[in-house]
Amino acid sequence: MASLLENFRRRIGTLVDGDIVNTNFKPVVVDEEVLDKTKTFASRYRCSQRLGKGLFYTDSERKAERARLSKIKLP
């Protein structure tokens, strides 16, 4: 008896072409639009309170904060 996956492949084929496991994805860009979307859809999906309220850095804010912190002299 053929498995469910074998029957699917015979009748329909594959869902994606090529090897999806070894695909390189483009880098994620976090900007104001992503921040607004995250806050908008937070009630529909489970996420942490910090993410749901938009309390995370955008890429530009993160870069500025890292630059500010790198200038601080430690004792």
N, C-alpha and C positions, 0 to 999 in steps of 0.2 A: 504494500500500500504506500503510495507516494505521500510525502509530507505536504502540508498546506503550503509551505514556501515553494516547493518544487512545482506544485500545481499553478501557483501564482506566476512563477517565472515562465512556465510553458504557455499560459494563456495570455498574459499581459506583457511580460518582459521585466525590465528593471525600472525602478522609479527615478534613478539618477544615472547619468552617464559618467563613467570614469570612477576613480577611486576617491570617495568622499573623505576617507580617513586621513589621507595625506595631503589634503587641500590646505593651503595657507590662506588664512582670512586676513582682510585688511584691518589695520589698527582701529580701535574704537575711539571715536572723538566725543568727548563729553563737553557740551556747550550749554548755553542757556535753553536751547530748544529741548535738549535731552532732560535737563533739570525740570522744565515745565511739564513735559510728558510724564515723567516719573511721578510728580506730585498729582497729576490728573488721574492716572490709572492706579494709584496706590490703594484705593478702596476696593478695587476689583481683584487684586493679587496679593498674596502674602509676601510681605517684605518687612525689614526692620523699621522701627519708628523713625530712625535717623534718615533712612533713604526715602521713606514715605512722606516726610515733611520737607524733603529737598535740602537736608543739611549735609551736603557733600560738596567738595570742591569741583569746579569746572577745571578744564585743563589750564586755562590762563590764570585762574586764582591759585591753583596748585603750584604753577611755575613761579608766581610772584611770592608765595609763602615760602617756598624752598629757598629762593634767593634771599629773602629777609632773614630766614633762620640760619643760613650759611654765613651771614655777616656777624652774628652774635658771637662774642668772645666768651668762652667758658672759663671759669676760675681755675 
